[in-house]
Amino acid sequence: MSLQSPWLAELVRTRPLMRLTKYLETDVVVIGGGIAGSSTAAFTLLETPFRVVLIEAGKVGHGATGRNAGQMLTEFERPIAELIADFGYETVKTGLTKVEGAWELVAQLQARLDLQTPIVHAPGYAGFASLEPCTEELENLFWRR
């Protein structure tokens, strides 16, 4: 039985690298080809007339991005109530709406680029060893609603 990740096993590791060997004229330079850099470059190309160059030290979509199993979570490291206390209800509400809307952006990108990789919305589950994190999660769910 193999213990290798099925996602890592599926990675195409023979993508060609194009080294920058001369000066290049462009409108936008995106540094880093992980999730954020790749999507920034893609949407800039799709939504603007700008010429875009993506600069990545290694391979685009590898590193931490290539090892994350393709999961997209809409969670925060801080409790939502704490964010509301620091930034206000309306700001946090707007932020949550934008974060939840990222699924639509991914679907748009998939359709516009004719990407064949399936997107699966799967339920997430959490287990708690004590009452405190359970209570915090219930409070987060309350504020999300």
C-alpha positions in Angstrom: 0.0 0.0 0.0 1.3 3.4 -1.0 1.3 6.2 1.5 1.8 8.9 -1.1 -0.8 11.6 -1.4 -3.1 11.0 -4.4 -3.0 14.7 -5.2 0.8 14.7 -5.3 0.7 11.5 -7.5 -1.5 13.3 -10.0 0.7 16.4 -10.4 2.2 16.9 -13.8 5.9 17.6 -13.0 7.1 18.1 -16.5 5.7 21.5 -17.3 8.1 23.6 -19.3 9.9 26.5 -17.6 10.3 29.7 -19.6 13.3 31.6 -18.3 13.4 35.4 -18.6 16.5 36.0 -20.6 16.0 39.6 -21.8 14.2 42.7 -20.9 10.4 42.5 -21.2 7.9 45.2 -21.5 4.6 44.7 -19.6 1.9 46.5 -17.7 1.6 44.3 -14.6 4.1 42.0 -12.9 2.8 39.4 -10.5 5.5 37.9 -8.2 4.7 34.4 -7.1 2.8 31.7 -8.9 0.9 30.1 -6.0 -2.9 30.3 -5.6 -3.0 34.1 -5.0 -0.5 35.0 -7.7 -1.9 32.7 -10.4 -5.5 33.8 -9.8 -4.4 37.5 -9.7 -2.6 37.1 -13.0 -5.6 35.1 -14.6 -8.2 37.7 -13.6 -6.0 40.6 -14.6 -5.7 39.0 -18.0 -9.4 38.2 -18.3 -10.7 41.5 -16.9 -8.3 44.2 -18.2 -6.5 45.0 -21.4 -3.1 44.8 -19.5 -0.2 42.7 -20.4 0.8 40.5 -17.5 4.0 38.7 -16.5 3.9 36.1 -13.7 7.3 35.6 -12.1 7.9 32.4 -10.1 11.2 31.1 -8.7 10.2 27.5 -9.1 7.2 26.0 -10.8 3.8 27.7 -10.9 1.3 26.0 -8.7 3.8 23.9 -6.8 5.3 24.5 -3.3 2.6 24.9 -0.7 0.0 25.4 -3.4 0.8 22.1 -5.0 0.7 20.2 -1.7 -2.6 21.5 -0.2 -4.9 18.9 -1.8 -6.8 21.7 -3.6 -8.9 22.6 -0.6 -10.7 25.9 -0.4 -11.9 26.8 3.0 -13.8 30.0 4.0 -12.6 30.2 7.6 -10.8 32.7 9.7 -8.1 32.2 12.3 -9.9 34.6 14.7 -13.4 34.2 16.1 -15.9 36.3 14.1 -17.2 38.0 17.2 -13.6 39.2 17.9 -13.3 40.5 14.3 -16.7 42.4 14.7 -15.3 43.9 18.0 -12.2 45.1 16.2 -13.6 46.2 12.8 -17.3 46.6 13.2 -20.3 44.5 12.1 -20.7 46.0 8.6 -17.0 45.6 7.6 -17.0 41.9 8.8 -20.3 41.2 7.0 -18.9 42.6 3.8 -15.7 40.6 4.3 -17.6 37.4 4.9 -19.8 38.0 1.8 -16.7 38.5 -0.3 -15.0 35.4 1.1 -18.0 33.2 0.5 -18.3 34.7 -3.0 -14.8 33.3 -3.8 -16.6 30.1 -4.9 -18.3 31.9 -7.7 -15.0 33.5 -8.8 -13.5 30.0 -9.0 -16.4 28.7 -11.0 -16.1 31.7 -13.4 -12.4 31.1 -13.9 -13.0 27.4 -14.5 -15.7 28.2 -17.1 -13.9 31.0 -18.9 -10.6 29.1 -19.2 -12.4 25.8 -20.0 -10.7 24.0 -17.1 -11.7 20.4 -16.8 -10.7 19.9 -13.2 -13.8 19.2 -11.2 -14.8 21.4 -8.3 -16.6 19.5 -5.5 -18.3 21.2 -2.6 -17.8 18.7 0.2 -19.1 19.1 3.8 -16.6 19.7 6.5 -16.7 18.2 9.9 -14.9 19.1 13.2 -14.4 17.3 16.4 -13.8 19.0 19.7 -12.0 17.7 22.8 -13.5 20.3 25.1 -16.5 22.6 25.4 -14.6 25.9 24.7 -13.8 25.4 21.0 -17.3 23.9 20.4 -18.9 27.0 21.9 -16.6 29.3 19.8 -17.6 27.4 16.6 -21.3 27.7 17.5 -20.8 31.4 18.0 -19.1 31.7 14.6 -22.0 29.9 13.0 -24.4 32.3 14.7 -22.5 35.4 13.3 -22.3 33.8 9.8 -26.0 33.5 9.7 
